[in-house]
């Protein structure tokens, strides 16, 4: 019921999926609250506390260019916070286009090239999700 409640606050939401070690969960929640304050946005957080998986939900109005910019910047800071705390940019929902650049930051060039190699084995013609996360 949390997401429907948050969706009533602003016309749009951007949902993150950041997982951190359980010992850093409080740091993730405190850091997200500080980011919300910094950008003057409502950012609610749902979590699977038992495994450190958080779902910060950035509430914003896409028709307001300044608010949309602040929402995107807050999203990026939340991703950076998760990595800084020893976590991952995706706990369970995958990367998607929105976090494409963050996957490269998390994996590094060697890890990203390894992922591309695996994709090439299973999709040598580049037919699956062309131009999305793992460009060949």
Secondary structure, 3 states (H helix, E strand, C coil): CHHHHHHCCCCEEEECCEECCHHHHHHHHHHHHHHHHHCCCEEEEEEECCCCEEEEEEEECCCCHHHHHHHHHHHHHHHHHHHHCCCECCCCCCCCCCCHHHHHHHHHHHHHHHHHHHHHHHCCCCCCCCCCCCCC
